[in-house]
């Protein structure tokens, strides 16, 4: 039986946040990520022509890469990106209309929240996961632990300030996956003709995740 979107997200446990300046950069980043073993990508609405880019990526990498849309703040954006191929929809903040559209299409909804009230409100509205952003500004992994203490049933994905050096602490704190931007998706590396930099960092993240699972998750 094929994996569900949620199963893929939690298995990979890493969501690269793509904020490319153009389609050429974006394609190069995705190729570099796939070469490093990462098969999930979030394309943000801040990318010029983000909807068309999602369509292109879906056509080229649809069977190899789980695509999501990010920085989605309106129902129209959610509709457009889902039509273009997004299997999960991420927002930096809480927008009930975006959740409603995403759920209506049976896609994964990942709204952003920060305070305990925002987090539980987003969850009760139907979020599949809640993005904790900007997590590092609130204390990083320790803040994630604090949120999960009264709400252990929540599925949280921290973003903001995560690197392959501190990723383990977020996983230990209970993150279902981690969202990573500039530390992994280096546009400078693409501009310099060095996509292998992204590939190697991607491998570093996957190694951290693998080591965490070997150490902290009992074999079944």
TIRO-2110 file (N, C-alpha, C; in Angstrom, 1 decimal):
// TIRO-2110
0.8, -1.2, 0.0, N, 1, A
0.0, 0.0, 0.0, CA, 1, A
0.9, 1.3, 0.0, C, 1, A
0.6, 2.2, -0.9, N, 2, A
1.4, 3.4, -0.9, CA, 2, A
1.3, 4.2, 0.4, C, 2, A
2.4, 5.0, 0.7, N, 3, A
2.4, 5.8, 1.9, CA, 3, A
1.4, 6.9, 1.7, C, 3, A
0.8, 7.4, 2.8, N, 4, A
0.0, 8.6, 2.8, CA, 4, A
1.0, 9.8, 2.9, C, 4, A
0.4, 11.0, 2.6, N, 5, A
1.3, 12.2, 2.7, CA, 5, A
1.8, 12.3, 4.1, C, 5, A
1.0, 12.1, 5.1, N, 6, A
1.5, 12.2, 6.5, CA, 6, A
2.6, 11.2, 6.8, C, 6, A
2.4, 10.0, 6.3, N, 7, A
3.5, 9.0, 6.5, CA, 7, A
4.8, 9.4, 5.9, C, 7, A
4.7, 9.9, 4.7, N, 8, A
5.9, 10.4, 4.0, CA, 8, A
6.6, 11.5, 4.8, C, 8, A
5.8, 12.5, 5.2, N, 9, A
6.3, 13.7, 5.9, CA, 9, A
7.0, 13.2, 7.2, C, 9, A
6.4, 12.3, 7.9, N, 10, A
7.0, 11.9, 9.2, CA, 10, A
8.2, 10.9, 8.9, C, 10, A
8.2, 10.2, 7.9, N, 11, A
9.3, 9.3, 7.6, CA, 11, A
10.6, 10.2, 7.2, C, 11, A
10.4, 11.1, 6.2, N, 12, A
11.5, 12.0, 5.8, CA, 12, A
11.8, 12.9, 7.0, C, 12, A
10.8, 13.5, 7.7, N, 13, A
11.0, 14.3, 8.9, CA, 13, A
11.7, 15.6, 8.6, C, 13, A
11.8, 16.0, 7.3, N, 14, A
12.6, 17.2, 7.0, CA, 14, A
11.8, 17.9, 5.8, C, 14, A
11.5, 19.1, 6.0, N, 15, A
10.8, 19.9, 5.0, CA, 15, A
11.6, 21.1, 4.6, C, 15, A
12.3, 21.0, 3.5, N, 16, A
13.1, 22.1, 3.0, CA, 16, A
12.2, 23.2, 2.5, C, 16, A
12.4, 24.4, 2.9, N, 17, A
11.6, 25.6, 2.6, CA, 17, A
12.3, 26.3, 1.4, C, 17, A
11.7, 26.2, 0.2, N, 18, A
12.3, 26.8, -1.0, CA, 18, A
11.8, 28.2, -1.2, C, 18, A
12.7, 29.2, -1.2, N, 19, A
12.3, 30.6, -1.5, CA, 19, A
13.2, 31.1, -2.6, C, 19, A
13.2, 30.4, -3.7, N, 20, A
14.1, 30.7, -4.9, CA, 20, A
13.6, 32.0, -5.5, C, 20, A
14.5, 32.6, -6.2, N, 21, A
14.2, 33.9, -6.9, CA, 21, A
13.7, 33.7, -8.3, C, 21, A
13.9, 32.4, -8.8, N, 22, A
13.4, 32.1, -10.2, CA, 22, A
13.2, 30.6, -10.3, C, 22, A
12.6, 30.2, -11.4, N, 23, A
12.3, 28.8, -11.7, CA, 23, A
13.6, 28.0, -11.9, C, 23, A
14.6, 28.6, -12.5, N, 24, A
15.8, 27.9, -12.8, CA, 24, A
16.5, 27.5, -11.5, C, 24, A
16.6, 28.5, -10.5, N, 25, A
17.2, 28.2, -9.2, CA, 25, A
16.4, 27.1, -8.5, C, 25, A
15.1, 27.2, -8.6, N, 26, A
14.2, 26.2, -7.9, CA, 26, A
14.5, 24.8, -8.4, C, 26, A
14.5, 24.6, -9.7, N, 27, A
14.8, 23.3, -10.3, CA, 27, A
16.1, 22.8, -9.8, C, 27, A
17.1, 23.6, -9.8, N, 28, A
18.4, 23.2, -9.4, CA, 28, A
18.4, 22.8, -7.9, C, 28, A
17.7, 23.5, -7.1, N, 29, A
17.6, 23.2, -5.7, CA, 29, A
17.0, 21.8, -5.5, C, 29, A
15.9, 21.6, -6.2, N, 30, A
15.1, 20.3, -6.0, CA, 30, A
16.0, 19.1, -6.5, C, 30, A
16.7, 19.3, -7.6, N, 31, A
17.6, 18.3, -8.1, CA, 31, A
18.7, 18.0, -7.0, C, 31, A
19.2, 19.0, -6.4, N, 32, A
20.3, 18.8, -5.4, CA, 32, A
19.7, 18.1, -4.2, C, 32, A
18.5, 18.5, -3.8, N, 33, A
17.9, 17.8, -2.6, CA, 33, A
17.6, 16.4, -2.9, C, 33, A
17.1, 16.1, -4.1, N, 34, A
16.8, 14.7, -4.4, CA, 34, A
18.1, 13.9, -4.5, C, 34, A
19.2, 14.5, -4.9, N, 35, A
20.5, 13.8, -5.0, CA, 35, A
21.0, 13.5, -3.6, C, 35, A
20.6, 14.3, -2.6, N, 36, A
20.9, 14.1, -1.2, CA, 36, A
20.0, 13.2, -0.5, C, 36, A
18.9, 12.7, -1.1, N, 37, A
18.0, 11.8, -0.5, CA, 37, A
16.8, 12.4, 0.1, C, 37, A
16.6, 13.7, -0.1, N, 38, A
15.4, 14.4, 0.5, CA, 38, A
14.3, 14.5, -0.6, C, 38, A
13.2, 13.9, -0.3, N, 39, A
12.1, 13.8, -1.3, CA, 39, A
10.9, 14.6, -0.9, C, 39, A
11.0, 15.7, -0.1, N, 40, A
10.0, 16.6, 0.3, CA, 40, A
10.4, 18.0, 0.0, C, 40, A
9.6, 18.9, -0.5, N, 41, A
9.9, 20.3, -0.8, CA, 41, A
8.7, 21.1, -0.6, C, 41, A
8.9, 22.2, 0.1, N, 42, A
7.8, 23.3, 0.3, CA, 42, A
8.2, 24.5, -0.6, C, 42, A
7.3, 24.8, -1.5, N, 43, A
7.5, 25.9, -2.4, CA, 43, A
6.7, 27.1, -1.9, C, 43, A
7.3, 28.2, -1.5, N, 44, A
6.6, 29.3, -0.9, CA, 44, A
6.0, 30.2, -1.9, C, 44, A
4.9, 30.9, -1.5, N, 45, A
4.3, 31.8, -2.4, CA, 45, A
5.1, 33.1, -2.7, C, 45, A
6.2, 33.2, -1.9, N, 46, A
7.1, 34.3, -2.2, CA, 46, A
8.0, 34.1, -3.4, C, 46, A
8.0, 32.9, -4.0, N, 47, A
8.7, 32.6, -5.2, CA, 47, A
8.0, 33.2, -6.4, C, 47, A
8.6, 34.0, -7.2, N, 48, A
7.9, 34.5, -8.4, CA, 48, A
7.3, 33.4, -9.2, C, 48, A
6.0, 33.5, -9.6, N, 49, A
5.4, 32.4, -10.4, CA, 49, A
5.3, 31.1, -9.6, C, 49, A
5.0, 31.2, -8.3, N, 50, A
5.1, 30.0, -7.5, CA, 50, A
4.1, 28.9, -8.0, C, 50, A
2.9, 29.3, -8.4, N, 51, A
1.9, 28.3, -8.9, CA, 51, A
2.4, 27.6, -10.1, C, 51, A
2.9, 28.3, -11.1, N, 52, A
3.5, 27.7, -12.3, CA, 52, A
4.6, 26.8, -12.0, C, 52, A
5.5, 27.3, -11.0, N, 53, A
6.6, 26.5, -10.6, CA, 53, A
6.2, 25.2, -10.1, C, 53, A
5.2, 25.2, -9.2, N, 54, A
4.6, 23.9, -8.6, CA, 54, A
4.2, 23.0, -9.7, C, 54, A
3.5, 23.5, -10.8, N, 55, A
3.1, 22.7, -11.9, CA, 55, A
4.3, 22.0, -12.6, C, 55, A
5.3, 22.9, -12.8, N, 56, A
6.5, 22.3, -13.5, CA, 56, A
7.2, 21.2, -12.6, C, 56, A
7.3, 21.5, -11.3, N, 57, A
8.0, 20.5, -10.5, CA, 57, A
7.1, 19.3, -10.4, C, 57, A
5.8, 19.4, -10.3, N, 58, A
4.9, 18.2, -10.3, CA, 58, A
5.1, 17.4, -11.5, C, 58, A
5.2, 18.0, -12.7, N, 59, A
5.4, 17.3, -13.9, CA, 59, A
6.7, 16.6, -14.0, C, 59, A
7.7, 17.3, -13.5, N, 60, A
9.1, 16.7, -13.6, CA, 60, A
9.5, 15.7, -12.5, C, 60, A
9.0, 16.0, -11.3, N, 61, A
9.4, 15.2, -10.2, CA, 61, A
8.3, 14.6, -9.4, C, 61, A
7.1, 14.6, -10.0, N, 62, A
5.9, 14.2, -9.2, CA, 62, A
6.0, 12.8, -8.6, C, 62, A
6.6, 11.9, -9.2, N, 63, A
6.7, 10.5, -8.6, CA, 63, A
7.9, 10.4, -7.6, C, 63, A
8.8, 11.4, -7.6, N, 64, A
10.0, 11.3, -6.8, CA, 64, A
9.9, 12.2, -5.6, C, 64, A
9.1, 13.2, -5.7, N, 65, A
9.1, 14.3, -4.7, CA, 65, A
7.7, 14.7, -4.2, C, 65, A
7.6, 14.8, -2.9, N, 66, A
6.3, 15.2, -2.3, CA, 66, A
6.3, 16.7, -2.2, C, 66, A
5.4, 17.4, -2.9, N, 67, A
5.5, 18.8, -3.0, CA, 67, A
4.4, 19.5, -2.1, C, 67, A
4.8, 20.6, -1.5, N, 68, A
3.8, 21.3, -0.7, CA, 68, A
3.9, 22.8, -1.1, C, 68, A
3.0, 23.6, -0.7, N, 69, A
3.0, 25.0, -0.9, CA, 69, A
3.2, 25.7, 0.5, C, 69, A
3.9, 26.8, 0.5, N, 70, A
4.1, 27.5, 1.8, CA, 70, A
3.8, 29.0, 1.7, C, 70, A
3.8, 29.6, 2.8, N, 71, A
3.4, 31.0, 2.9, CA, 71, A
2.0, 31.3, 2.3, C, 71, A
1.1, 30.3, 2.5, N, 72, A
-0.2, 30.4, 1.9, CA, 72, A
-1.1, 31.1, 3.0, C, 72, A
-1.7, 32.2, 2.6, N, 73, A
-2.5, 33.0, 3.6, CA, 73, A
-3.9, 33.2, 3.1, C, 73, A
-4.3, 32.8, 1.9, N, 74, A
-5.7, 33.0, 1.5, CA, 74, A
-6.3, 31.7, 0.9, C, 74, A
-7.6, 31.6, 0.9, N, 75, A
-8.2, 30.4, 0.3, CA, 75, A
-7.9, 30.3, -1.2, C, 75, A
-7.8, 31.4, -1.9, N, 76, A
-7.5, 31.3, -3.3, CA, 76, A
-6.1, 30.8, -3.6, C, 76, A
-5.2, 31.2, -2.7, N, 77, A
-3.8, 30.6, -2.9, CA, 77, A
-3.8, 29.1, -2.6, C, 77, A
-4.6, 28.7, -1.6, N, 78, A
-4.6, 27.3, -1.3, CA, 78, A
-5.2, 26.5, -2.5, C, 78, A
-6.3, 27.0, -3.0, N, 79, A
-6.9, 26.3, -4.2, CA, 79, A
-5.9, 26.2, -5.3, C, 79, A
-5.3, 27.4, -5.6, N, 80, A
-4.4, 27.4, -6.8, CA, 80, A
-3.2, 26.5, -6.6, C, 80, A
-2.6, 26.4, -5.4, N, 81, A
-1.4, 25.6, -5.3, CA, 81, A
-1.8, 24.1, -5.2, C, 81, A
-3.0, 23.8, -4.6, N, 82, A
-3.4, 22.4, -4.7, CA, 82, A
-3.7, 21.9, -6.1, C, 82, A
-4.3, 22.8, -6.9, N, 83, A
-4.6, 22.5, -8.3, CA, 83, A
-3.3, 22.3, -9.0, C, 83, A
-2.2, 23.0, -8.6, N, 84, A
-0.9, 22.9, -9.3, CA, 84, A
-0.1, 21.7, -8.8, C, 84, A
-0.6, 21.0, -7.7, N, 85, A
0.1, 19.8, -7.3, CA, 85, A
0.6, 19.7, -5.9, C, 85, A
0.3, 20.7, -5.1, N, 86, A
0.7, 20.7, -3.7, CA, 86, A
-0.1, 19.6, -2.9, C, 86, A
0.6, 18.8, -2.2, N, 87, A
-0.1, 17.7, -1.4, CA, 87, A
-0.2, 18.2, 0.1, C, 87, A
0.5, 19.2, 0.5, N, 88, A
0.3, 19.8, 1.8, CA, 88, A
0.5, 21.3, 1.7, C, 88, A
-0.2, 22.0, 2.6, N, 89, A
-0.3, 23.5, 2.5, CA, 89, A
0.2, 24.0, 3.8, C, 89, A
1.2, 24.9, 3.8, N, 90, A
1.8, 25.5, 5.0, CA, 90, A
1.5, 27.0, 5.0, C, 90, A
1.2, 27.5, 6.2, N, 91, A
1.0, 28.9, 6.4, CA, 91, A
1.9, 29.4, 7.5, C, 91, A
2.4, 30.6, 7.5, N, 92, A
3.2, 31.2, 8.6, CA, 92, A
2.3, 31.5, 9.8, C, 92, A
1.0, 31.6, 9.6, N, 93, A
0.0, 32.0, 10.6, CA, 93, A
-1.3, 31.2, 10.4, C, 93, A
-2.3, 31.6, 11.3, N, 94, A
-3.5, 30.8, 11.3, CA, 94, A
-4.6, 31.4, 10.5, C, 94, A
-5.1, 30.7, 9.4, N, 95, A
-6.1, 31.2, 8.5, CA, 95, A
-7.1, 30.1, 8.4, C, 95, A
-8.3, 30.2, 9.1, N, 96, A
-9.3, 29.1, 9.0, CA, 96, A
-9.7, 28.8, 7.6, C, 96, A
-9.8, 29.8, 6.7, N, 97, A
-10.3, 29.6, 5.3, CA, 97, A
-9.3, 28.7, 4.6, C, 97, A
-8.0, 28.9, 4.8, N, 98, A
-7.0, 28.0, 4.2, CA, 98, A
-7.1, 26.6, 4.7, C, 98, A
-7.3, 26.4, 6.0, N, 99, A
-7.5, 25.1, 6.5, CA, 99, A
-8.7, 24.4, 5.8, C, 99, A
-9.8, 25.2, 5.7, N, 100, A
-11.0, 24.6, 5.2, CA, 100, A
-10.9, 24.2, 3.8, C, 100, A
-10.2, 25.0, 2.9, N, 101, A
-10.0, 24.6, 1.5, CA, 101, A
-9.1, 23.4, 1.5, C, 101, A
-8.0, 23.4, 2.2, N, 102, A
-7.1, 22.2, 2.2, CA, 102, A
-7.8, 20.9, 2.6, C, 102, A
-8.6, 21.0, 3.7, N, 103, A
-9.3, 19.8, 4.1, CA, 103, A
-10.3, 19.3, 3.1, C, 103, A
-11.0, 20.3, 2.4, N, 104, A
-12.0, 20.0, 1.4, CA, 104, A
-11.4, 19.2, 0.3, C, 104, A
-10.1, 19.4, 0.0, N, 105, A
-9.4, 18.7, -1.0, CA, 105, A
-8.6, 17.5, -0.5, C, 105, A
-8.8, 17.1, 0.8, N, 106, A
-8.1, 16.0, 1.4, CA, 106, A
-6.6, 16.1, 1.3, C, 106, A
-6.1, 17.3, 1.5, N, 107, A
-4.7, 17.5, 1.5, CA, 107, A
-4.3, 17.8, 3.0, C, 107, A
-3.0, 17.8, 3.3, N, 108, A
-2.6, 18.1, 4.6, CA, 108, A
-2.5, 19.6, 4.9, C, 108, A
-3.0, 20.0, 6.0, N, 109, A
-3.1, 21.4, 6.4, CA, 109, A
-2.0, 21.6, 7.6, C, 109, A
-1.1, 22.6, 7.3, N, 110, A
-0.1, 22.9, 8.3, CA, 110, A
-0.1, 24.4, 8.6, C, 110, A
-1.0, 24.9, 9.4, N, 111, A
-1.0, 26.3, 9.7, CA, 111, A
0.1, 26.7, 10.7, C, 111, A
0.5, 27.9, 10.7, N, 112, A
1.5, 28.4, 11.6, CA, 112, A
0.8, 29.0, 12.9, C, 112, A
1.5, 28.8, 14.0, N, 113, A
1.0, 29.3, 15.3, CA, 113, A
2.3, 29.5, 16.2, C, 113, A
2.1, 30.2, 17.3, N, 114, A
3.2, 30.4, 18.2, CA, 114, A
2.8, 30.2, 19.7, C, 114, A
1.8, 30.9, 20.1, N, 115, A
1.4, 30.8, 21.5, CA, 115, A
0.5, 29.6, 21.7, C, 115, A
0.4, 29.1, 23.0, N, 116, A
-0.4, 28.0, 23.3, CA, 116, A
-1.9, 28.1, 22.8, C, 116, A
-2.4, 29.3, 22.9, N, 117, A
-3.8, 29.6, 22.5, CA, 117, A
-3.9, 29.4, 20.9, C, 117, A
-2.9, 30.0, 20.2, N, 118, A
-2.9, 29.9, 18.8, CA, 118, A
-2.8, 28.5, 18.3, C, 118, A
-1.9, 27.7, 19.0, N, 119, A
-1.6, 26.4, 18.6, CA, 119, A
-2.8, 25.5, 18.7, C, 119, A
-3.5, 25.6, 19.9, N, 120, A
-4.6, 24.7, 20.1, CA, 120, A
-5.8, 25.2, 19.3, C, 120, A
-5.9, 26.4, 19.0, N, 121, A
-7.0, 26.9, 18.1, CA, 121, A
-6.8, 26.4, 16.7, C, 121, A
-5.6, 26.4, 16.2, N, 122, A
-5.4, 25.9, 14.9, CA, 122, A
-5.6, 24.4, 14.8, C, 122, A
-5.2, 23.7, 15.9, N, 123, A
-5.5, 22.2, 15.9, CA, 123, A
-7.0, 21.9, 15.9, C, 123, A
-7.7, 22.6, 16.8, N, 124, A
-9.1, 22.4, 16.9, CA, 124, A
-9.9, 22.8, 15.6, C, 124, A
-9.3, 23.6, 14.8, N, 125, A
-9.9, 24.0, 13.5, CA, 125, A
-9.7, 22.9, 12.5, C, 125, A
-8.8, 22.0, 12.7, N, 126, A
-8.7, 20.9, 11.8, CA, 126, A
-7.3, 20.7, 11.2, C, 126, A
-6.3, 21.4, 11.8, N, 127, A
-4.9, 21.2, 11.3, CA, 127, A
-4.5, 19.8, 11.5, C, 127, A
-3.7, 19.3, 10.5, N, 128, A
-3.1, 18.0, 10.6, CA, 128, A
-1.8, 18.1, 11.4, C, 128, A
-1.1, 19.2, 11.2, N, 129, A
0.1, 19.5, 12.0, CA, 129, A
0.0, 21.0, 12.2, C, 129, A
0.8, 21.4, 13.2, N, 130, A
0.9, 22.9, 13.5, CA, 130, A
2.3, 23.3, 13.4, C, 130, A
2.6, 24.3, 12.5, N, 131, A
3.9, 24.8, 12.3, CA, 131, A
4.2, 25.8, 13.5, C, 131, A
5.3, 25.6, 14.2, N, 132, A
5.6, 26.5, 15.3, CA, 132, A
6.7, 27.5, 14.7, C, 132, A
6.2, 28.7, 14.5, N, 133, A
7.1, 29.7, 13.8, CA, 133, A
6.9, 31.1, 14.5, C, 133, A
8.0, 31.8, 14.7, N, 134, A
9.4, 31.3, 14.6, CA, 134, A
9.9, 30.7, 15.9, C, 134, A
10.1, 29.4, 15.9, N, 135, A
10.4, 28.6, 17.1, CA, 135, A
11.6, 29.1, 17.8, C, 135, A
12.7, 29.4, 17.1, N, 136, A
13.9, 29.7, 17.7, CA, 136, A
13.8, 31.0, 18.5, C, 136, A
13.0, 31.9, 18.1, N, 137, A
12.8, 33.2, 18.7, CA, 137, A
12.2, 33.1, 20.1, C, 137, A
11.5, 31.9, 20.4, N, 138, A
10.9, 31.7, 21.6, CA, 138, A
11.6, 30.7, 22.5, C, 138, A
12.9, 30.4, 22.1, N, 139, A
13.7, 29.5, 22.9, CA, 139, A
14.0, 28.1, 22.3, C, 139, A
13.5, 27.9, 21.1, N, 140, A
13.9, 26.7, 20.3, CA, 140, A
13.3, 25.5, 20.8, C, 140, A
14.1, 24.4, 21.0, N, 141, A
13.6, 23.1, 21.3, CA, 141, A
12.9, 23.1, 22.7, C, 141, A
13.4, 23.9, 23.6, N, 142, A
12.8, 23.9, 25.0, CA, 142, A
11.4, 24.5, 24.9, C, 142, A
11.1, 25.4, 24.0, N, 143, A
9.8, 26.0, 23.8, CA, 143, A
8.8, 24.9, 23.3, C, 143, A
9.3, 24.1, 22.3, N, 144, A
8.5, 23.0, 21.8, CA, 144, A
8.1, 22.0, 22.9, C, 144, A
9.1, 21.7, 23.7, N, 145, A
8.8, 20.8, 24.8, CA, 145, A
7.7, 21.4, 25.8, C, 145, A
7.8, 22.7, 26.0, N, 146, A
6.9, 23.4, 26.8, CA, 146, A
5.4, 23.3, 26.3, C, 146, A
5.3, 23.5, 25.0, N, 147, A
4.0, 23.4, 24.3, CA, 147, A
3.4, 22.0, 24.4, C, 147, A
4.3, 21.0, 24.2, N, 148, A
3.8, 19.6, 24.2, CA, 148, A
3.5, 19.1, 25.6, C, 148, A
4.0, 19.7, 26.7, N, 149, A
3.7, 19.3, 28.0, CA, 149, A
2.2, 19.2, 28.3, C, 149, A
1.4, 20.3, 28.0, N, 150, A
0.0, 20.3, 28.3, CA, 150, A
-0.8, 19.7, 27.1, C, 150, A
-0.1, 19.6, 25.9, N, 151, A
-0.8, 19.2, 24.7, CA, 151, A
0.0, 18.0, 24.1, C, 151, A
0.2, 16.9, 24.7, N, 152, A
1.0, 15.9, 24.2, CA, 152, A
0.5, 15.2, 22.9, C, 152, A
-0.8, 15.4, 22.6, N, 153, A
-1.4, 14.8, 21.4, CA, 153, A
-1.1, 15.6, 20.1, C, 153, A
-0.6, 16.8, 20.3, N, 154, A
-0.4, 17.7, 19.1, CA, 154, A
0.8, 17.2, 18.2, C, 154, A
0.6, 17.4, 16.9, N, 155, A
1.7, 17.1, 16.0, CA, 155, A
2.3, 18.4, 15.5, C, 155, A
3.5, 18.7, 16.0, N, 156, A
4.1, 20.0, 15.8, CA, 156, A
5.3, 19.9, 14.9, C, 156, A
5.5, 20.9, 14.0, N, 157, A
6.6, 21.0, 13.1, CA, 157, A
7.3, 22.4, 13.3, C, 157, A
8.4, 22.4, 14.0, N, 158, A
9.1, 23.7, 14.3, CA, 158, A
9.8, 24.2, 13.1, C, 158, A
9.9, 25.5, 12.9, N, 159, A
10.7, 26.1, 11.8, CA, 159, A
11.3, 27.4, 12.4, C, 159, A
12.3, 27.9, 11.7, N, 160, A
13.0, 29.1, 12.1, CA, 160, A
14.2, 28.8, 13.0, C, 160, A
15.4, 29.0, 12.5, N, 161, A
16.6, 28.9, 13.3, CA, 161, A
17.1, 27.4, 13.4, C, 161, A
16.5, 26.5, 12.7, N, 162, A
17.0, 25.1, 12.8, CA, 162, A
18.1, 24.9, 11.9, C, 162, A
19.2, 24.2, 12.4, N, 163, A
20.3, 23.8, 11.6, CA, 163, A
20.6, 22.3, 11.8, C, 163, A
21.5, 21.8, 11.0, N, 164, A
21.8, 20.4, 11.2, CA, 164, A
22.6, 20.2, 12.5, C, 164, A
23.1, 21.2, 13.1, N, 165, A
23.8, 21.1, 14.4, CA, 165, A
22.8, 21.1, 15.6, C, 165, A
21.7, 21.7, 15.5, N, 166, A
20.7, 21.7, 16.6, CA, 166, A
19.4, 20.9, 16.3, C, 166, A
19.4, 20.2, 15.1, N, 167, A
18.1, 19.5, 14.7, CA, 167, A
17.8, 18.4, 15.7, C, 167, A
18.8, 17.7, 16.3, N, 168, A
18.5, 16.6, 17.2, CA, 168, A
17.6, 17.1, 18.4, C, 168, A
18.0, 18.3, 18.9, N, 169, A
17.3, 18.8, 20.1, CA, 169, A
15.8, 19.0, 19.8, C, 169, A
15.4, 19.4, 18.6, N, 170, A
14.0, 19.6, 18.2, CA, 170, A
13.3, 18.2, 18.1, C, 170, A
14.0, 17.2, 17.5, N, 171, A
13.4, 15.9, 17.4, CA, 171, A
13.3, 15.3, 18.8, C, 171, A
14.2, 15.5, 19.7, N, 172, A
14.1, 15.0, 21.1, CA, 172, A
12.9, 15.7, 21.8, C, 172, A
12.7, 16.9, 21.4, N, 173, A
11.6, 17.7, 22.1, CA, 173, A
10.2, 17.2, 21.6, C, 173, A
10.2, 16.4, 20.5, N, 174, A
8.9, 15.9, 20.1, CA, 174, A
8.4, 16.3, 18.7, C, 174, A
9.3, 17.0, 18.0, N, 175, A
8.9, 17.4, 16.6, CA, 175, A
8.6, 16.2, 15.7, C, 175, A
7.5, 16.3, 15.0, N, 176, A
7.2, 15.3, 14.0, CA, 176, A
8.0, 15.4, 12.7, C, 176, A
8.4, 16.6, 12.5, N, 177, A
9.3, 16.9, 11.3, CA, 177, A
9.9, 18.3, 11.6, C, 177, A
10.9, 18.7, 10.9, N, 178, A
11.5, 20.0, 11.0, CA, 178, A
11.5, 20.7, 9.7, C, 178, A
11.1, 22.0, 9.8, N, 179, A
11.2, 22.8, 8.6, CA, 179, A
12.5, 23.6, 8.5, C, 179, A
13.2, 23.6, 7.4, N, 180, A
14.5, 24.2, 7.4, CA, 180, A
14.6, 25.1, 6.1, C, 180, A
15.1, 26.3, 6.3, N, 181, A
15.3, 27.2, 5.2, CA, 181, A
16.7, 27.3, 4.7, C, 181, A
17.3, 28.5, 5.0, N, 182, A
18.6, 28.9, 4.5, CA, 182, A
19.7, 27.9, 4.9, C, 182, A
19.7, 27.2, 6.0, N, 183, A
20.8, 26.4, 6.3, CA, 183, A
20.9, 25.2, 5.4, C, 183, A
19.8, 24.9, 4.7, N, 184, A
19.8, 23.7, 3.8, CA, 184, A
19.7, 24.2, 2.3, C, 184, A
18.7, 25.1, 2.1, N, 185, A
18.4, 25.6, 0.8, CA, 185, A
19.2, 26.8, 0.5, C, 185, A
20.5, 26.6, 0.1, N, 186, A
21.4, 27.7, -0.1, CA, 186, A
21.4, 28.1, -1.6, C, 186, A
20.7, 29.3, -1.8, N, 187, A
20.7, 29.8, -3.1, CA, 187, A
22.0, 30.3, -3.6, C, 187, A
22.9, 30.7, -2.7, N, 188, A
24.2, 31.1, -3.1, CA, 188, A
25.0, 29.9, -3.7, C, 188, A
24.8, 28.7, -3.1, N, 189, A
25.5, 27.5, -3.7, CA, 189, A
25.0, 27.3, -5.1, C, 189, A
23.7, 27.5, -5.4, N, 190, A
23.3, 27.3, -6.8, CA, 190, A
23.9, 28.4, -7.7, C, 190, A
23.9, 29.7, -7.2, N, 191, A
24.4, 30.8, -8.0, CA, 191, A
25.9, 30.5, -8.3, C, 191, A
26.6, 29.9, -7.4, N, 192, A
28.0, 29.7, -7.6, CA, 192, A
28.3, 28.4, -8.4, C, 192, A
27.2, 27.7, -8.8, N, 193, A
27.4, 26.5, -9.5, CA, 193, A
27.9, 25.3, -8.7, C, 193, A
27.5, 25.3, -7.4, N, 194, A
27.9, 24.3, -6.4, CA, 194, A
26.7, 23.6, -5.8, C, 194, A
25.8, 23.0, -6.6, N, 195, A
24.7, 22.3, -6.0, CA, 195, A
25.0, 21.2, -5.0, C, 195, A
26.2, 20.7, -5.2, N, 196, A
26.7, 19.6, -4.3, CA, 196, A
26.7, 20.1, -2.8, C, 196, A
26.8, 21.4, -2.6, N, 197, A
26.8, 21.9, -1.2, CA, 197, A
25.4, 21.5, -0.6, C, 197, A
24.4, 21.8, -1.3, N, 198, A
23.0, 21.5, -0.8, CA, 198, A
22.9, 20.0, -0.6, C, 198, A
23.4, 19.2, -1.6, N, 199, A
23.3, 17.7, -1.5, CA, 199, A
24.0, 17.2, -0.2, C, 199, A
25.1, 17.7, 0.1, N, 200, A
25.9, 17.3, 1.3, CA, 200, A
25.2, 17.7, 2.6, C, 200, A
24.6, 18.9, 2.6, N, 201, A
23.9, 19.3, 3.8, CA, 201, A
22.6, 18.5, 4.0, C, 201, A
22.0, 18.2, 2.9, N, 202, A
20.8, 17.3, 2.9, CA, 202, A
21.1, 16.0, 3.5, C, 202, A
22.2, 15.4, 3.1, N, 203, A
22.7, 14.1, 3.7, CA, 203, A
23.0, 14.2, 5.1, C, 203, A
23.5, 15.4, 5.5, N, 204, A
23.9, 15.6, 7.0, CA, 204, A
22.6, 15.6, 7.8, C, 204, A
21.5, 16.3, 7.3, N, 205, A
20.3, 16.3, 8.0, CA, 205, A
19.7, 14.9, 8.1, C, 205, A
19.7, 14.1, 7.0, N, 206, A
19.1, 12.8, 7.1, CA, 206, A
19.9, 11.9, 8.0, C, 206, A
21.2, 12.1, 8.1, N, 207, A
22.1, 11.3, 9.0, CA, 207, A
21.7, 11.7, 10.5, C, 207, A
21.5, 12.9, 10.7, N, 208, A
21.0, 13.3, 12.1, CA, 208, A
19.7, 12.7, 12.5, C, 208, A
18.8, 12.7, 11.5, N, 209, A
17.5, 12.0, 11.8, CA, 209, A
17.6, 10.6, 12.0, C, 209, A
18.4, 9.9, 11.2, N, 210, A
18.6, 8.5, 11.3, CA, 210, A
19.3, 8.1, 12.7, C, 210, A
20.3, 8.9, 13.1, N, 211, A
20.9, 8.7, 14.4, CA, 211, A
20.0, 8.9, 15.5, C, 211, A
19.1, 9.9, 15.4, N, 212, A
18.1, 10.1, 16.5, CA, 212, A
17.2, 8.9, 16.6, C, 212, A
16.8, 8.4, 15.5, N, 213, A
15.8, 7.3, 15.6, CA, 213, A
16.5, 6.0, 16.1, C, 213, A
17.8, 5.8, 15.8, N, 214, A
18.5, 4.6, 16.3, CA, 214, A
18.6, 4.7, 17.8, C, 214, A
18.9, 6.0, 18.3, N, 215, A
19.2, 6.2, 19.7, CA, 215, A
17.9, 6.2, 20.6, C, 215, A
16.8, 6.9, 20.0, N, 216, A
15.7, 7.2, 20.9, CA, 216, A
14.4, 6.4, 20.6, C, 216, A
14.3, 5.8, 19.4, N, 217, A
13.1, 5.1, 19.0, CA, 217, A
13.4, 3.6, 19.1, C, 217, A
12.7, 2.9, 20.0, N, 218, A
12.9, 1.4, 20.1, CA, 218, A
12.6, 0.7, 18.8, C, 218, A
13.3, -0.3, 18.4, N, 219, A
13.0, -1.1, 17.3, CA, 219, A
11.8, -1.9, 17.5, C, 219, A
10.9, -2.1, 16.5, N, 220, A
9.7, -2.8, 16.7, CA, 220, A
9.8, -4.3, 16.1, C, 220, A
END
